[in-house]
Amino acid sequence: MATSTGPASGLAARYAGALYELADEAKTLDEVAEDLRGMKALLADSDDFKRLVRSPVIKRDEQESAIAAIASQSGCQALTGNFLRLVARNRRLFALGEMIESYLSILATRRGEVQAKVTAAHALSDDQISRLETSLREVAGAKVSLEAHVDQSLLGGLVVQLGSRMYDSSLRTKLQRLQSAMKGVQ
């Protein structure tokens, strides 16, 4: 779920809710979710896409044309493409990241899933992800929708956010605690 509490979070939830209802009616919930995950990855990886989404100087029609081309090039469903164009037309692209998070959260909640975000120092293998999903399912008591990220600054270990709970077993955090403890000894 989106963690922001600013004015965009209510806006994002409304747009995401409307998209969910349309996707449910069209029986394309998973396809739209996959399209949105692709947009989320693009938003994370592309500085040009971030600029397109966040820049208030880019004209409305230019944003709409660009987002339509990106959606088409990415092979997005018609519903997803129409949604993205509408968001651009309404000058709401700045909240696209929150809209995506909100849609995925609504989808997971309606399916009885718990969202888990796992950050590791190195990419996890398919076997590791499978075992982690099994362990998290046991802890959560529900199906787990897992999203894995890599952050080399962790040095080792994992940081897991399961719903609203955070588990940090990273070496970076352990070293920081040790450093704090050592300062207290002096």
C-alpha positions as CSV (number, residue, x, y, z in Angstrom):
1,M,0.0,0.0,0.0
2,A,1.2,3.5,-0.6
3,T,2.8,4.9,2.4
4,S,2.4,8.6,1.5
5,T,-0.1,10.6,3.4
6,G,0.1,13.7,1.3
7,P,-2.7,15.1,-1.0
8,A,-1.7,12.7,-3.8
9,S,-2.4,9.6,-1.7
10,G,-6.2,10.2,-1.6
11,L,-6.1,11.0,-5.3
12,A,-4.1,7.9,-6.1
13,A,-6.5,5.7,-4.2
14,R,-9.5,7.1,-6.1
15,Y,-7.8,6.6,-9.5
16,A,-6.6,3.1,-8.5
17,G,-10.0,2.1,-7.2
18,A,-11.7,3.2,-10.4
19,L,-9.1,1.3,-12.5
20,Y,-9.6,-1.8,-10.3
21,E,-13.4,-1.7,-10.8
22,L,-13.0,-1.3,-14.6
23,A,-10.4,-4.1,-14.8
24,D,-12.6,-6.3,-12.7
25,E,-15.6,-5.6,-15.0
26,A,-13.4,-6.4,-18.0
27,K,-11.9,-9.5,-16.3
28,T,-8.4,-8.2,-16.9
29,L,-7.2,-7.7,-13.3
30,D,-4.0,-9.7,-13.7
31,E,-3.2,-8.2,-17.1
32,V,-3.6,-4.6,-15.8
33,A,-1.5,-5.5,-12.8
34,E,1.3,-6.8,-15.0
35,D,1.1,-3.6,-17.1
36,L,1.3,-1.5,-14.0
37,R,4.3,-3.5,-12.7
38,G,6.0,-2.8,-16.0
39,M,5.3,1.0,-15.6
40,K,6.6,0.8,-12.0
41,A,9.8,-0.8,-13.2
42,L,10.2,1.8,-15.9
43,L,9.5,4.6,-13.3
44,A,12.3,3.1,-11.1
45,D,14.8,2.6,-13.9
46,S,14.3,5.5,-16.4
47,D,15.3,9.1,-15.6
48,D,13.5,10.2,-18.8
49,F,10.3,8.5,-17.8
50,K,10.5,10.1,-14.3
51,R,11.0,13.5,-15.9
52,L,8.0,12.9,-18.1
53,V,5.8,11.9,-15.2
54,R,7.0,14.6,-12.7
55,S,7.7,17.7,-14.8
56,P,5.1,20.4,-14.7
57,V,6.7,22.1,-17.7
58,I,5.8,19.4,-20.2
59,K,2.5,20.3,-21.9
60,R,-0.5,18.1,-21.3
61,D,-0.9,17.0,-24.9
62,E,2.9,16.1,-25.0
63,Q,2.6,14.0,-21.8
64,E,-0.5,12.3,-23.2
65,S,1.2,11.5,-26.5
66,A,4.3,10.3,-24.9
67,I,2.5,8.1,-22.3
68,A,0.3,6.6,-25.1
69,A,3.4,5.7,-27.1
70,I,5.1,4.2,-24.1
71,A,2.0,2.1,-23.3
72,S,1.7,1.0,-26.8
73,Q,5.4,0.1,-27.1
74,S,5.2,-1.8,-23.8
75,G,2.3,-3.9,-25.1
76,C,-0.1,-2.6,-22.4
77,Q,-3.8,-3.7,-22.4
78,A,-6.2,-1.1,-24.0
79,L,-7.7,-0.4,-20.6
80,T,-4.2,0.3,-19.1
81,G,-3.3,2.5,-22.0
82,N,-6.6,4.4,-21.7
83,F,-6.1,4.8,-18.0
84,L,-2.6,6.2,-18.5
85,R,-3.7,8.7,-21.1
86,L,-6.6,9.8,-18.9
87,V,-4.1,10.4,-16.0
88,A,-1.9,12.4,-18.3
89,R,-4.8,14.4,-19.7
90,N,-5.9,15.2,-16.2
91,R,-2.3,16.3,-15.3
92,R,-2.1,13.6,-12.5
93,L,1.0,11.7,-13.8
94,F,2.9,13.0,-10.7
95,A,0.9,10.5,-8.6
96,L,1.4,7.5,-11.0
97,G,3.7,5.6,-8.7
98,E,1.2,5.9,-5.8
99,M,-1.7,4.9,-8.1
100,I,0.2,1.8,-9.1
101,E,1.0,0.9,-5.5
102,S,-2.6,1.5,-4.5
103,Y,-4.0,-0.7,-7.4
104,L,-1.6,-3.6,-6.5
105,S,-2.6,-3.2,-2.8
106,I,-6.3,-3.3,-3.6
107,L,-5.8,-6.4,-5.8
108,A,-3.8,-8.2,-3.1
109,T,-6.3,-7.3,-0.3
110,R,-9.3,-8.4,-2.3
111,R,-7.5,-11.7,-3.0
112,G,-6.6,-12.2,0.7
113,E,-2.9,-11.7,0.0
114,V,-0.4,-10.0,2.1
115,Q,2.2,-7.9,0.4
116,A,5.9,-8.5,1.2
117,K,8.8,-6.4,0.0
118,V,12.1,-8.1,0.4
119,T,15.4,-6.2,-0.1
120,A,18.6,-8.3,-0.3
121,A,22.2,-7.4,-0.9
122,H,22.3,-9.7,-3.9
123,A,19.7,-11.0,-6.3
124,L,17.8,-14.0,-4.9
125,S,17.6,-17.2,-6.8
126,D,14.2,-18.7,-7.7
127,D,14.7,-21.4,-5.0
128,Q,15.5,-18.7,-2.4
129,I,12.4,-16.7,-3.4
130,S,10.3,-19.9,-3.2
131,R,11.5,-20.8,0.3
132,L,11.1,-17.2,1.4
133,E,7.5,-17.1,0.2
134,T,6.8,-20.3,2.0
135,S,8.3,-19.0,5.3
136,L,6.4,-15.7,4.9
137,R,3.2,-17.5,4.2
138,E,3.6,-19.4,7.5
139,V,4.2,-16.2,9.4
140,A,1.4,-14.2,7.8
141,G,-1.1,-17.0,7.7
142,A,-2.1,-16.0,4.2
143,K,-0.9,-16.0,0.6
144,V,2.0,-13.7,0.2
145,S,2.6,-11.5,-2.8
146,L,6.4,-11.0,-2.8
147,E,8.4,-8.2,-4.4
148,A,12.1,-8.6,-4.4
149,H,14.7,-5.7,-4.7
150,V,18.5,-5.6,-4.5
151,D,20.4,-3.0,-2.4
152,Q,24.1,-3.8,-2.3
153,S,24.6,-1.3,0.6
154,L,23.0,-4.0,2.9
155,L,26.2,-6.0,2.6
156,G,24.4,-9.2,3.4
157,G,21.2,-10.4,5.0
158,L,17.6,-9.3,4.2
159,V,15.2,-6.5,5.0
160,V,11.6,-7.8,4.8
161,Q,8.5,-5.7,5.0
162,L,5.5,-7.9,5.5
163,G,2.3,-5.9,5.6
164,S,3.0,-3.2,8.2
165,R,5.8,-5.2,10.0
166,M,9.5,-4.8,9.2
167,Y,12.2,-7.4,9.8
168,D,15.8,-6.2,9.3
169,S,18.5,-8.8,9.5
170,S,20.9,-7.0,7.2
171,L,24.6,-6.8,8.0
172,R,24.5,-3.0,7.6
173,T,22.0,-2.7,10.4
174,K,23.9,-5.1,12.6
175,L,27.1,-3.2,12.1
176,Q,25.4,0.1,12.9
177,R,24.1,-1.4,16.1
178,L,27.5,-2.6,17.0
179,Q,29.0,0.8,16.2
180,S,26.4,2.5,18.5
181,A,27.1,0.0,21.3
182,M,30.8,0.5,21.0
183,K,30.3,4.3,21.3
184,G,28.4,3.8,24.5
185,V,31.3,1.7,26.0
186,Q,33.9,4.5,25.7
